[in-house]
Amino acid sequence: MHQNTAAAPPATRLPSPKRLYAALALAEMVTWALLITGMVLKYSGTSDAFVPVFGLVHGVVFIAYCIVMVFVWVNQRWGFGLGLLGLASAVVPFCTVPFERAVVRRGLLDGGWRLAPGGDAPRGPVEGIQALCLRYPAAALVIGLAAVAGITAVLLMIGPPVPKG
């Protein structure tokens, strides 16, 4: 098999959908473990200090996971039910990695970024946004990080998911 040694266009240097999704699924699972550990320490009377820290870390990773999940959902052309199940897997502790492994086994994370430059033409506004992100990955990363930070800030202003008391 002949390998192309020419410089790859920017979008092809991105991690594949499979690698990106796997990394966020694992991070989401690890932060669930941290949050639950913090809660055990709090309710065992050991320390209250860990829940706010681990909760914030988990919240940020949860938001990033959801953004990546939707990005991969669009790229892989998953149906509504499967995409919704992928999002729901982040709500139940430790379910993102089993979900990721299940879709990998079914071949549903195979392939690259189909809307990258030189790939498929976007069909509709959502795919158009994704194609733009893949054309300018550095800008998309900055915008994605800003979106995570902005959503986190709004949620922090609203307050914790479980009222204190």
N, C-alpha and C positions, 0 to 999 in steps of 0.2 A: 504494500500500500504506500502510495506517495504522500508525504506530508508537506504541506505548504509552509515554507520558512519565511514568507513575507510577513511584515508587521501586520498584526491583526487590527481590524477596526476597533475603536474604543469599546463598543458594546460587547464584543466577543471576549474581551478581557474581564468582563464581569464574572462572578461565580455563576455557575449554571443554576437554573431554577431549582434543581434537586439539592445542590449544595447550599444555596441561600436559604431555602426553606428548612433544610435539616438543621442548619445552624440556629435559626430562630426558634424552631421547635424545641431543640435541646436547651437553649437559653430560657425559654418559657418554663420548661419543666424544672430546671435548676432553681429559678427564682421562686417557683411554687414551694420547693423544698425549703428554701431560705425563709420564706414567709411563714410557713407552717412551723419551722423551728423557732422562729421569733415568737409565735403565738404560744407554743408549748412553754417557752421560757417565761413569757408574761404570765400565763395562767397557772404556772407552777410556783409563782412567787419569786422566781429567780431574778428576773429583770424585765422592766418595761421598755428598755432602750432599743431593743432590736426591731420591734414591730414597725415603728415609723420608717426606719432606714430600709429594712427589707421590703416593707410595703411599697415604698417609693420605687425601689429598684424593680420590684415585680410589676408595678403599674407601668413604668416606662417600657419594660420589655414586652408586656402585654400589648401595649399600643403599637409598638414596632412589629410585633408578631402579626397583629391584625392587618397592618398595612402590607406587609410582605405576603401574607396569606391571600389577600385580595389581588395583589400583583401577580402572584403565581396562578391563582384561580383564572384570571383573565388570560394569561399566557397559555395555560394548558387547556383552555376551553372546557373547563369542568362545568357540569350542570349546576343548577341552583342548589339542589339538595346537597350535593357533595361539597360545594363551596361553603354552604351554611354549616355543615357538619365540621368542616375544617375550622371555621371560626368558633363554633361551640366547643371544640376540643380544648380551647384555651381557658374556658370557664371552669371546666372540671379538672381538679389537680391531676397532674401527671399524664394527661391524655394526648398532648400534642405529639410526643414521640411515637406512641403506638399508632396514631392516625398517620403520621408521616411514613412509618414503616409499612403500613397497610397500602397506602397509595403507591409507594415504591414497588412493593411486591406485584401490584396490578399494572405496573408500567405507566402509571399516570403522572410521573414526574420525569419521564424520559424526554430527551431532546434539549435544545437550547432555547434561546430567546427568539421566538418565531417572528416578532415584530421589530427585531434589530435591523439596522441599515442593511439593505440587500436581502431582507427576508420578506415575509408576507406583508401585503398592504393592509393597513388598519381598516376594519369595518366598524364604523361608528365612533362616537366621541370617546368612549372609555378606551378602546384600543388605540385611538389617536393619541390620547394622553400617554399611554404606555409606550407607544412608538417614540414619542418625543422624549420621554425619560430615557429610553434606551439609546437615543441619538446623542443625548447630552447627559451621560451618567453622573458626572461630577456635580453638575447643577441639580440633577434629580436627587442625589444624596443629600446635598445641602437643604433642598426643599423638604425632603423626607424627614431629616433631623429637626428642621424648624417645625414641621407639622407635629412630630412627636412632642417636642418641647411645648408648643402652643396648646395641644390637647391636654398635656400633663398640667400646665399652668391653669387652664380652665377647670379641670377636675379638682385640683388642689383648692381653688377658690370656692368651689361648690362644697367641698368637704369630703371626709372619708365615706366609703360605701356603707359602713356600719356606724351609726351614731354612737358617740361616746356616752357611757352611762352604765 
